[in-house]
Each structure stands twice: as C-alpha cells, then as structure tokens.
Amino acid sequence: MVHTMFRGSATGDRSRGRRVPLLAVAALVAPLLAPVAGAVPTAPTVERVAAATADAAEASTDADAASLARTFDHDVVVSSRTTATEITTALPDGTMQYVASTEPQRVERNGTWIDVDTTMSRTADGAIEPAVATVPVRFSGGGDRKLAQIRTATGAWLSMNWEHGVLPSPVLDGSTALYQDVFPEVDLRVASTNVGMSQVLIVKTPEAATNPELDTVRFEFDGGEVSREADGGLSAEIDGRDSALVASAPTWWDSSSVDAGSRPTGDAPESSTVPTSTTGDSLSLDVDSVLTTPGLDYPVFIDPDFSGTRAHSWWVASNLPNASFLDGQGNDGRGQSVGSVDDPAGDIRNARSFFLMPTEGIKGAEIISASFSAHEIWSWNCTATPVELWWTGSMREGATWNESGGGNWIQKLDTVDASGRRGAADCPEKNVGWNATEGAKVAAGANADTITFGLRAPDEGDHSQWKRFDPSASMTVTYDRRPESPTNVVMSTPDRGCGVASDPAWVTNRTALVLRATMHDPDGDPMYGRFQVVTASSGGTGHDAPPGSTRVVFATTPVEPDRWDRTMTLDAGTLADGRYAWSARADDDRLQSDDSPWCYFTVRNSGPSTLPTITNDSSPASYTVGRPFTIHFEAPAEDGVDRFLYRWVPTDGVPSDYSLKTEVDALPACGTRTGEVQVVCPDASGRSATITVAPIAEVSTLLVTSVDKVGSWANVANADGTRSTVAQLRIAASADPTTPTRPQTSAPVTPHPLDH
C-alpha cells in the first residue's frame, strides 16, 4: 500500500508528490511533536468487498459499474444512464466513458435497449416496417394510396397519402422501399431513418421530365395539419398541438456528382429548394420549376423528408441564407455539406454544418479527453483536404446561415485533413475524428445540457475542401469526477465535533485524538483520505486555510471503499499546547477533492496556567457573618476557563494542594451545587465571573479553582516545588454587626492543616 504526501502550502497544492511506503506519514515541524499514529482502517478492504460481487456486463449505478469494471477488468455499462442517444460506461482503469450521438442509436423495449435497425420487411398485414425504429413508421405494401404513416411525439399517427394513383408493390432494399414508375420513368423511394423517414421522387430521364403530370406533385395528410415555416421548412400539428414532426424545406439535386457508372466525379450536384405550398391537409411541390432548370444531369431527385424527433444536426448554405437543412436533408443519401461549390446560378455557394450534442452525462466532470467523430461520405476528390471543428455558440436547432454566422463561431478546436467518397475504391467513405477536449471541458464546467459543434472549410473559396458528412455524428468523452469534499468532519475522540475559528474545540493531547471524515466519489472509486493539521494563530473561514499557517502533521489512510469513514489518530504527546486547525481531503488516485471545512481546536496539555484572581468588588468597611458581599473571579484568556468552582471553609485557610475535585463525583453544570461546592460559568468575556457570597464564620476562607474547556483542573507549580490547586480569600467577620473587623486576604496562603 502506498500513499501520497502533499506538497506546497497548507491550502492544498493538488499536484502529485513522491510516494512513500508508509501506512501514514507525519510531517512534523516542531521538535516537541511526536510521530503520528497510523490511520486506523474502519472498513473491509476494497478487494474483499469486490470479491463478493458477481460479474456482469452492466450495473445500475456508477459506483457499482466502476466496481465491476475494476474487479473483472472489462467495460461495464451504467444502465440507468442509457438513453436513445447516450451511453455511459465504467472502464477498468477507474475512468468513465460517455458517448453521445446526434441521432438515436437504440430503442428501449420491455426494459431492454436494442440497437436501431432500419432494415425494412413486410408485416403480416402486408405493410412495410423497419425492424427497430426510434420513430415508428409504416409504409404502403402497394395497392393503395397511403404512402406512409409516422407516429408523432404525441403518440398520434400522421398519414401521408400519394395523390397520383394507387402505389405499386415496392422493391425492398435494406432500409428503403422503391415504388417503381409512379409516373413513366419516375420512381418514388422511401426510407426509414434513425430520426423518422424520407421520401425521394426520382426523375430518371429528360423525357420523363416533360410529363405534365409532374408539374405539381401533391401529398395529402390525415390526422393533422401541415404548415410552412418562415425558413421554408414544414411542421405538423395534431389537434392544435406541436407534434415534433418537422421537415426541412423540400430540396432537389441532380446527378452531376456521379458518372454513368455511379462513380463519384469531382463535381458537386446542382441543388436548391423546391417551391412549395400547403393548405393544412396537403403539400404541393412545384416540380416543373425544378425540371426546367438548364443543364441538369439526370436522374434528378426531389426530396421532402420528415423527421419525427427534434433535429440535432443541420447544414446551411450561403445562397439560401434564410433556410436550413435538418438531419442532412437536401442531399442525396442524407448528408451534411461543408465547403464551397457552384450553385445552379453559377455563383459560389458556401456550406457549413452543425451538430447539437447532449452533454447531460458530463456535467461537472473532469474531462480527460474528448473526440468528435463524423462519417465522411463525399469529398471533392481523393486528395485529403482540411476541415475544421469549432465550438459554436448556443443557437436554435436548425438555425439558418444568417442566424449562425459571426460571433457564433467561438473557438476552433481542431483541424483534420481527410477525404472519403462513397463508392470510391481508392478513398472510400470513412469516419473522421477531431479532438474536442476543450469543447467538452467548456460544457462540463458550465453544467450545460448540450454543446453545438460546427464543421467548416478553412478556405471557403477552395472547391477542393468541399465535403459531405453523415448527419449521425458522435462525441466520445473520457472523464473522471473529483471526489466530493469530505462531510461529517468531526473530532470523534474526544467528541468535539468541528470547532470554528471564533469558537474552537478544546482538547488535551495527553491522550490520543481521533479525526474522522466521510468521503464520497461520484463515480464510486475507492479512495484514501488525506488529513493535515496546521497551526492557526489566526482564523480562516470555511474551506480557506488559516492565514500564515504551517503544516505540522500530515497523514494518509489506506485505500477504502466509497462512502466509508476515514480516520486519523494523533498519538498522545503529538501536539504541544497551542491553537490548531485540521482538514481532510479525498483522493481517488487521479483526482483530489477540495479540502473539507477547516476545524479549529486548542490543545491544552497542562490545564489552567494560573489560579483565579479573587477581587473584592464591594470592599465593605467590615464583614459580618451571613451578610452578602460581591467578589469577582478572573483568569487569563489563554487558559480557556470553562467554569469556576468555589466553597467556604470555616478555617483560616487550607493546604495549597487541597483539591475541590475530591468533593465532586463528576464536573457539575454551571449554576449548580454539589455538597458545599458551587459552580459558576464565565461571563461574556469568557474569563471572569462575579458572584455574591457571605462569610460562614468569624474566621472563614473562600476557596476558588477553575476548570478549562478541556476538563483539566487548575494545578499550578510553586517556586518551592509545591503545587497549588485553589486560590484562597480569608475573611475575619463579626458575629455581631456592632463589632466591626477588617478583612485579610491571601491567594494562595501558606499551607496549614484544615481545621475541622
């Protein structure tokens, strides 16, 4: 077992120090201080606790998952943190991994998460459905006009009907269904996606484009109303409520990006938006305006997609400054465009892409590393060119070119050279990764729910930097969480709690002192505790160390499970008289907690340094037995007097070592009396008390002593080697008020036998 020593000031430098093979380490700066006893384990070892746990691939809490990962040396999923777009895993090295995706990756069924599978198949009733879909969709099996049904966030279904005749039986291919020749040489292709569905009208030849039936293509809706947004996008309402069913402005593109053999070329496709109109229950596309565009390369694709979840990726184009394209819509095969191409009018069109990532799972975490990954599906050619990853400001989902420029591009995180082209053997499509650590740190430090990343070309005038990425991107974060500041910080032996600077606890180190704190790591990591004791000539506040303090003791505990108490024992004689403060800190061997609040205490190993001073406040001309007069007790402030004890004896003094302690079984409470001994507590000054007394005989002596806050009784050494335990006030009093006497006082007096 090894432990780490603090370096630097008592305020707590968290850098790693040299390890030393000691159960506990004491750094003592005063020669009077003795070594610190080993910290006493209060829990079974981590190994014995873990050995009783059965292996599993997942656990419901961070702590349980971390324990399994360490014990059995494999990754363990934290099941309670899994969502459709997020998954958290405990790693064997004690860190945690968080993977967030822009699109749903899994669906929960009967308490079990299943990976999304958009592969289409026929159901028993002849409809077409994906195997496992985040957003339930159904497509026509042919023989009717009901092209698609999609279930919205409200639970209701919205039906989309084809208004140009009965649909043929589709040809299924993976996640797509192709309805051939819905018009002569015009196909209709639908697909199930991670976020909903898409449909593309494919005009295969110039001859097909001359068909007047294609001038306007209409879809009718049952179950809701579709409206056009200001940016050209579409949204659906059901019973007057937002259904979360959205679509980008319908778009079109041609085939200039592929040759006759469907191989990529160095060109980007011509593309733009399709003029549309809505009438509540219908959507009309002005296809004629598309097909009359000069210089088209066929096939031409016309694409009104619908998403059944909130958009978490979109791209924008400078030639359409008030539009945005959700979830990669507006491109064949769904893609997020980056860089510059020529638009249909021959002008330069710049494109930028955005990805909204959830960051719920890393709030407040200490980020070790983070990467952002997107799948490149197109590039200008096979020469790798740069693309930048940026942390962008908060903006609405689907923000347009005009809404997302300027100051929204806050910090460039990384630049990567890449190329990848779907169908190209020499540079196939591939995942591209960027370092996103600084962005993840920003999100974690701000306790943000999300962070938005942006992709852009460094030179937006260079066509060779044009690229397209799949909208389903991910962020992988490796993190740890600092242990929490220790709680239940108390001095448990003796039971003194946690004193504050203005009211420190008082203890003696004639016997051992035990310091105790409860430690917790949010990830459930085992920890060792770090305890330190410093001088405290002046007081600090809360978690701040006392100004000008010097560390006098430091110790670490054995590694123990999460949430167990850690203790440090200070052997008798470790601390000299003085004022001190102590704190604790948790360490999971990677990160350390903040210091606990500082606990202040005063050590008094020898009891009060002097006997109380007795002052006759009333100074009467004479004393009479039974007649009250006022006297005042006072002790030095540094003695920390907790109470004064006094009694009368009917003699002319007592031996100086006479002890009132022998007359009480336990220390009486303030304002009480035990036999002849009475007790009074100090006033607000903390060092004095004023009482009224009366002589009990013609010759009587008032005996006074003090007990400090430690519980030690006054016992003061005299020059002649004797010891004094009581101060004495001798009074000569008259039994008859007409026969006055003068007082005589002494504190203490020469010892002589007590007269009984």
N, C-alpha and C positions, 0 to 999 in steps of 0.2 A: 504494500500500500504506500503510495507517495502522496505528498501534499505540497501545496504551493504557498510561498511566502509573499506577502505584499511587498511592493517596492514603492518608494516615494513617500509622500506626506500621509498624515492620518486621514485626510479627506478621501483618499482612495484612488490611486492610480490603478486602472484595470488591466494594465499590460501584464503579460506572463512573466513570472520570475523563475529563478532556478529552482528545480525540485530537489528536495532533500528527503531521505528515507526515515522520517520520524513520525511517530504516531501523532505528535503535536509539537509545535515549535514555539518557543518563547523568546522574544527579543527583549532583553532587559537592559535598561539604560542606567539604572541606579544600582550601586553596589549592595544596597541593603535588600534588594529584591531577590527572592529565591526563585528557582525554576518553576514553571507552571506544570501542574499535573496533566496527564494525558486526558484528552476529551473522552468522556465515557459514552460508548455506544448505547443507544436506547432502543434499537430496532434489530430484527434479524438482518443478516446480510442480504444484499441485493441478489446474490447468487441463489440463496436458499428460497427467497420469495419467488424468483422466476422459475426455479426448478419445479415448483408445484403447478405451473401453468401449462395447459395443453397447447400444442402448436395449432395455428390457424392462419388462414390467408387474409383475414380481416378481423377488425375489432371495432367496438362501437365508440371508443374514446381515444383521444390522442395518447393518453398515458398507457392504456392497455396495448394499443398498437405499437408504441415505442418499445414497451417491454418485450413483446413477442419478437419484434424485429431484432433487438439486441440478442435475445436468448437463442433464437433459432437461425440467425444470420440470413434473413431474407426480408424482402419488402412486405409490408403489411398495410392494407388499405384501411383507412378510418371510415367505416361505413356510414356513420352519422353525418359526415361532411360531404358525401357524394351527392351530386345533383346531375341534371342532364348535361351541364356544361363544365362542371368542376369535379375534380377528384384529388383527394389528399392522401398521401402515402407516407408511412414512417419507414425510414431507411435504417439499415443495421448500424451505421456509423453514428446514430443518435440525431441526425438531422431529419427534417421533414421535406417532402416534395409536394408542390402544388401545381397541378396542370389545369389551366383554364382554356376553354375553346370559345370561339365566336359563335359556333353553331352547336346545337345539341348533338351529343355523341352517344347517348344511351337513354333508355326508356325504363321506367320502373313498372314492373308487373308483378303483382302478388308479393310485394316486399323484396323483389329481386331486380337488380339492374341488368338490363340486356342491351347489348350494343345495337345501335340503329342499323337496320338492314333495309335498304330501299328497293331490293330486288322484287320485281312485280310477278304476280301469279294470279290465276283465276280462282275465284271463290266458288262455293257450292251453288250460289245463285247466279253465276256467270259474270259477276262484276270483276274488275281488276283492282287489286290492292297490293301495297308494299308489305313485305314480311313484318318489319318492325319500324313503325314511323312515330316520330315525335308529334307530328301533327297528322291526325287520321285523315286520309284521303281515299276516295273511291273513284274509279274511272269506268266509263262505259265499256261493256264487253261487246258492243256492237248491236245494231238492230233498234236503237232508239236515239233520241237527240240529247240525252242527259250526259254531256261530256264528262263532267267532274262534280264531285261533292267534296267539300272540305269542312271539317269541324272547327269552329272558331273557339276562341278562348272562353266564350260564354257557355260553351257546351252545345250550342245550336249548330245545325248544319246549313251551309250555304251551297246551293246548287247552281252550276254554270251550264247553260244549255247552248248547243250548237244550232244556230237558226238557218242552216243551209242544207237541210235534209237529214235523212237517217244516216247515222255513222256506220261504217263497215266494221267488221271484226278486226281488232288491232293485231299487229305483229309485236310480240313481246321480246325485248332485248335488255336484260338487266333491269335497270330502274326506269326504262322507257317503254312506252306503248305507241306504236306508229299506226295511225289511221291513213291508209293509202288512198290517193285520188279522191279526196273530199270535193275537189274540183279537178278537172282534167289536168294532169301533171302537177298537181298541188297536193302535198301531204300535210297532215296535222300530227305533230308529235307532242305527246305529253310525258311528263316525268314526275316521279316522286323525289323530293329533295329532303335534306335534313331539316329544312325550315318550312316546308309546305309543298308547293307544286309549281311546275312551269308548263307552258304550252307554247309551241312554236309552229307558225304556219310557214311551210317550205314551198316557195315558188321555184320550180326546178328549171324552167326554160323561159326564154323571151316570149315564145309563143303562148305559154300559159299566162304570161303577164297581160296579154291582150284581152283576156276573158272579162267582159263587162261585169260578170257576177262577182269579180274580185274587187270592184271599185270600192265597195263598202262591206266590211265583214262585221257581222253582229253576233253578240253573245247576250242571251237573256239570263236573268238571275231570279231564282226563287228562294225565299227565306230571308231576304234582306235587301238593302238598297246600297248601290254603289255610287260614289260621288268622286268628282275630280278635285284634287288639292291644288293649292296655288302653284306648287312646283311641278305640276303635271302628273304627279303620282295619283294613285287610286286608293280609296279606303272603303270598307264595307261597314254598315251599321245594321244591327239586328234589333228590332223592337226599340229603336231610338238609342241603343247603346253601342259604344265603341266595341267592336268585336276583335280588335287587334289584327284583323286581316288587312294586309296592305300590299301594294304593288308599286313599283317604280313607274314612271311614265313609260308607256309601251315604246319599244325601240325596234329598229331594224338594222341589219348589216348585210353586206354581200360577201362573196367568196374570194375576194382579192387576196386573202391571206393564205390560200391553198391553191396548188396547181391541179391539173386534171386528174392526177393520181392521188389527190387528197394529201399531198405532201406540203409542208409549210414552205412558204416563199418569204422573201424579205419584205413583204408589204403588210401593212395593217389593213383590215377591212374598212370599206366605206361604211359609215353608220351614222344614225341620227335618231331623233324621236319620231314617233308616228302621231300625226294629228288625231285626236280622239274627241268623242263627245259622250256624255252619259245622260240618261233620263230616269235615274232612280233604279229601275229594274233592268236596264240594258246598257251595254257598252258597244259603241260603234268605232271601228278603226278605218281611217281614210287610207286604204291601201293604194288607191290609184295615185296619190301624191308621192308614194314611195316608188312605185314601179315606173313612173315617168322620169325618174332621176337619170340623167345621161351617164353612160359609161359603166353600167352595172355589170358585175361578174356574177353569173348565176351558178348555183341557186342563191336566192335571196331569202333571208329569214326575217320573220316578223313575230315579235315576242312580247306578249303581255303575261308576265309572271305574277304569281300571287304567293305571298309568304304568310304563314299562319302564326309566326312569332314576331316579336319585336326585332327590328333589324339591328345586327351588331357588326355588320360590315357594309361599306358602300364606297362608291367611287364617284368622282366628279370630273367634269370636262370644262375647259375654259370657253369653248364655243357654245356651251349650254350653261351659262353662269347661274341660272335660277333653277336648275334641275339637279337631281342626284339619282344614282342607280343602286338600289338596295340589293344586298346579298349577291353582288356580281351580276345582276340583271343587266340587260342591254348588250350582252356579248354572247356569242355562240358558246355553249358549254359552260356558262356562268363564269365570269372572270372579272377580277379587279384590275383595271388598267392603271399603268404608271408610265410616265414619259410622254413623248410627243409623236404625233402622226399628222398626216394631212387629212383634213376633214373633206366632205364632199364638195365644198366650195373652193377647195384648193388652198385654204388657209391652214396655218399651224394650229393644231389642237393639243393642248397640254392636258394630261390626266394625272390625278393623284388619288390614292386610295386610303381609306380609314378603316380601322379595326377597333371596336369597342370591347375591351376585355374585362370580365369580372375580376375583382380583387378582394372580395369579401374574406377569402381564406387566409390572406396575409396581413390583415390589419394589425398594426403594432409589432409585426415580426422584424427580426434582424435578418436582412437579406444577405445571403452568402453569394448567390449567383442567380441570374435570370436570363433566359433566352426567348426570343420571339421567332416563331417558325411559320413560314407560308410556303405553299406548294406552287412553284413557278410552272405555268402551263404553256406560256408563249414567250418568245423573245424575238427581237428583230432579226438576229441571225445566231450563229453558234459561237460568236466571239463574246466572251464574258465581259459585261459592262457593269458599271457601278449602279447600285440603288441604295438609297439612304433610308434608315429607320429613324423616326422622330417621335419624341413625346409631344403630343399636341394638347392644347387646352380643352377644357370641357366645352362641348357643343352638343346640340341636339342630334339624335340619331337621324342620319340622312341629311345632314347639313349640306347646303349647296356650295358651289365654287365661291360665290360671293360671300357666303357665311363662314367659310373655313379658311380664309386667307390671312395674310398679315400676321398679327400677334398670336394667332393660334398655334403657330409652329414654334414651340418654346425651346426645345433642346434637341439637337441631333445626338442620337445615341450610338449609332454605328453605321458604317458603310461597308457593303459587301459586293464583290464582283461575282456575277452569276449569269448563266444562260441556260435555258431549258425550253424545248419545243415539243409539244405533243406530236408523236408520230415520227420524230426525227431520230434516226439511229445514232448519229454522231453526237448529239447533245440532247438526250431525252429529258422529258419533264422531271423535275426533282424538287425536293424540299430545300429551302434556303433558310439559314438561321442567322440571326443577328444577336449581338449582345444587348440585352435590355435591362441590365442590372440596375443602372441609375434610375431608370423609369420605375422599376418595381420598388426601389427604395423610396422614391417620392410617394407612391401610392400607399405603401405600408406606413410610412411616417405620418401621413395625413389621415390615416384611418379611412381611406377612400373606398367607396363601393365599386368603382370602376376606374379604368385608365384608358385613354384613347391613344393608339399608335397611328402614325401616318407613314406611308411609303411615297417617296417622290424621287425623281431623277435628279442627280446633281446638276446636269446641264439639260434644261428642258427644251433647248433648241436642237439637241443632238438626237436624231431619229434612232441611232443605234442603241440608245438607252431605253427604248420603249420595251415594256414587259407587261405580262398579264399574270395574275396570281389567282389561285382558287380562293373563294371567299371564306372557306373554312380554315382559319388560322388558329394557332395555339400559342400559349405562353407557358413555359416551364420554369418554376421558381424553386430553388433550394433555399431553405431558411431554417432558422432556429429561433427560439423565443427566450429572451432573458428570463432567468428565474425572477419571481416576484420578490419585492423587498420583504424580508422576514417579518412575521407577525408574532403576536403573543410573546413579545420580548420582555422577559422578566428575570429578576434575580430570585431564584427559587429556593436557595439555601444561603442565608435565611430568607424567609418570604418577605421580599421588599418591593416587589413589582418593578416599575420603571420610573425612577425619580426624574424630575425635570430640573433645569438649571436653577430656578428660583426656589425649589424645594427638593434638594437631593435626598436620596435614601442614606441612612447612616448605618454602617456596619463595622464590625471588627474582623480583622483578618488573623486573629488569634486562632480561629478555626477556618476550615475550608469554605470557600464561596463557590456557588454553582450558578453559572449564567445559562439561560435557556432561551431558545427561539424556534418557532415553527417555520419550515422552509417548504416552498412550493414552486415547481416548474410547470408552466402551462403545457409543455409537451410531455410531461411525466418523466423527464430524465432523472436518474439518480443524481444526487448532489453531495458535496461535502460542504460543511459550514466553515466560515472564516470569522473568528472572533478577535477583536482588538480592544485593548484598554489603553486610554491616553490620559495624560494629566489634564486637568480642567481648572486652571486658575481663574478663568473667566468663562461665562456661559455662552453656548451657542443656542440655536433654535432648530427644532425638528431634525431634519436629516443632515444639517450642517455641523461639521466637527467644531469643537470649541476653538476659538481663535488662539493662536500661539501654542497649541497643544503639542505634546511629544508622546509618541507611542512608547509604552513601557512593557506591554505584553501583547503577543500575537500567537494565535494557535489555530490549527485546522482540525476538523473532526474526520473520522472515517467516512467513506462514501456510504450513503444510506438511501433508502427509497424515498420517493416523493412524499411530501406532507408529514414526514416524521419529525419529531423534535430533535434538535441538535443541542448538545450541552458542552460547556467548557468549565472545568474545575480549576480554581485557583487554590493551590495548597496553602495551608496556614503559613503565615510569615512571608508570603509573596509580596504584599504591598505594605509600604510604610505609611505612617499617618499622612493624610493629605486628601485632596479633592480630585476625583477621577470621573471619567465618563467611559462608557463602553458601547459598542455597537456590533451587529452581526451582518454578515453578507453571505448569500448563497452562490455557489459556483458549480455549474454542470460540466466543468472541464472544457467548455468552449466559451461560454458567456457568464458574466457575473451580474448579480442583482445590484440595485442601489443599496447603500447602507440602510439598515433599519434606523428608525429614530434613535438618537443618542440617549442613553440612560445615565443619569448623573448620580454619583454616590460619594459619600465622605467616609474615609477609613479612620477610625479611632481605635488604636490598639491598646491604649493605656488608661482610658476613662478620663474624666474631667481633670484638667491640669492644676486647678486650684480649688480650695474650698470656697463656698459662697461668702461674700462680704455681707455683714449684717449692719444695717444703718437704722438708728433710732430716729424715725421721721418726726415724731411728736415732741421729743426732748422735754418731758414733763419735769417740773421742779422736784418732784418726788414721786415714788411709786407706792401704790397701795395694793395689797393682796386682793385679787379679784377685780381690780379696776382696769379696764381695757386701755391699751395704747397701741399706736401704729408703728410697725417696723417694715423695713424694706430689705429684700434679698437681691443680690446681683452676682452674676457670673460672667466670665469672658465670653464673647460671642462665639469664638472658635471652639469652645467646649461643647456647643450643641446641646445645652441642657434641655431635657425633656420634662423634668418635674423637680420640685424641691420637696423634701420631707423634713418635718420638724416635730419636736415634742419638748415638754418641760420635764425637768427632774428636780426634786426638792433638795438639792445639794449645791454646794459651792463648786460646780464643775465635775467633769468626768475624765477618765483617761483619754488621751488624744486619739487612741486607736479604737475607742468604743464605736461599735457599728450599729446603726439603726437597722441594717439589713437583717440582723438576727431576730428582730422583733416582728418581721412580716414574712408570711409564707411565700407570697408572690408580690410582684410590684403592684401596689394599689393604683386605682384610677385617680385622676385628678379630682379634687374636691371631696375625697372620701377619707375615712379614718379607719385605721386598724389598730385596735387597742389604744395606746396613748399616742400613736404616730399618725400625724395628719399630713395630707398631700395637697400641694397647690402647684398648678402649672404656670409657666412663664406667661407674662402678658404679651401684647403685640410685638414688643421689642425682641422677644424670643430669648431674653437673657435675665429678666428680673421679675419680681413679684412683690406685691405689697399686701400685708395681712394685719389683722388686729388680734392682739394677744393680751393676756392678763397674767401677772405673776401668780403662782400657786402656793407660795410660802414666803416667809420673811427672808429666807435665803433660797433662791431657785435659779436654775440655769436653763436657758433655751438652747437646745441642740438643733443644728441645721446641717443638712447634707444635700447633695444633688445627684441625680442620675441622668446620664446623657441619652441621646436618641438611640444609641447602640444598645442601651440597657446596662451600661457599666456604671458602678457606684464610685463616687469620689474616694480616692485613696492616694494622698499626697505625701511624698517623701520630705522629711525634715532634715535640716543640716546635721543634726546629731545622729542620723541613721534611723531614727524612729519614723513612724508614719502617722499621719492624722487623717481621720475619716469623718470628723464632724467639726463644724465651727460652733463656738460657744459664746453665748451672751449671759453673763452673770448679773443678776438683779438682787439688790437688797431692798426689801419692801417693808412697809409698816403695816402691822395688822390693824392699827387704829389710824384713820385718816388724820387725826390731830397730831400724830407723831411722825413728822416727815423724815425721809432718808434720801441719800444721794445715790444714783446708780453707779455701779462699777462694771466695766465691760472688758472682755478679753476674748480674742478669737485667733488661734486656739489658746488654751491655758496650759500651765504646767500640769502634767498628769498626776492625779492622786486618786485614791480609791473612791468608788461611788458609795455614798452614804445611804444605806437603806434604813 
